[in-house]
Amino acid sequence: MRVDPERKIFVGLKLGTEMRRQYTEGKVAHRPAFKVGDPAYLELLEVRGDLYMGRVLDGGLAVDELGDLERNIKSIVAVTFSAPRPAGPLRLFPIERDALAAGLAAAS
């Protein structure tokens, strides 16, 4: 087995039905939370029909960094959708190199 140290990963929280509806209708409180390519903001990624909000990170993320990352993502999601602290686990997905070269396609 070989590791690809150049591959980035997406770490995100699956948006629930109500959050997805708010996003689709453009009714989010903190729209600037989404800014493709800026690490201070979250990105949206659609995976198999589900919408995730999270961060694109370099591979090799330390496990002890996940707690802070989870709190940060959930906090921004809560503010963005004017909702109580969102539930659910963070999910990790490898990003294809071609997708990074072209820029992440944010769900619209």
Summary of the structure (lengths in Angstrom):
residues: 108
radius of gyration: 13.7
end to end distance: 36.5
largest distance: 45.2
contacts: 271
relative contact order: 0.29
helix: 32%
strand: 26%
